[in-house]
Amino acid sequence: MSFEKELSARSESKCELCASEENLQAYLVPPGDKEGVDGHVYICNTCKEQIEDASQVDANHWRCLNESMWSTVPAVQVMAWRMLNRIKSEGWPQDLLDMLYLEEETKTWAESTGEGLDDADIVKHLDSNGAVLQQGDSVVLIKDLNVKGANFTAKRGTPVRNISLVHDNAEHIEGNVNGQRIVILTKFVKKS
């Protein structure tokens, strides 16, 4: 069975968040660590737009989470938790959050993007100039770096594309240099 067909079968050809049957597509739940169907939700275009652009969020659209938050699919639970946290200032989402139980692994996944955490608790990755780094950004090394265990030096000016953030350490990112996956200190890179 193909990837799209598996998602469609799991969701009964409906958006797994709002139950719409139009313009459905697979959405990889950030940070994208989970492979295949387990790391995706099958959602409509309306939900996708509001997930990706916080300025487009219509809190009333998300009343659908009253149903979908009870899904047994961890990826759906993660997205329900994140959207409820995003709009919790409306009042009613807080009641749903108080009822929502997530397994420890699912809760860790839900919190991995910083959604629902106080600003003081969010791990922010900043480059050498103070610019905020995001998952998937490209950076350039600003200093020659000796790579321990790989016996090479990553040269100043080397581009590192599609970085990964180390979620529990604001000073570390990961990226590929010379075909090796390495950990890089944020103070030695600048966002490109």
Buried (B, 14 or more C-beta within 10 A) or exposed (E): EEEBEBBBEBBEEBBBBBEBEEEBBBBEBBBEEBEEBEBBBBBBEBBBEBBEEEEEBEBEBBBBBBEBBEBEBBBBBBBBBBBBBBBBEBEBBEEBBEEBEBEEEBBEBBBBBBBBEEEEEEBEBBBBEEBEBEBEBBBBBBEEBEBEEBEEEBEEEBEBEEBBBBBEEBEBBBBEBEEEEBBBEBEBBBBE
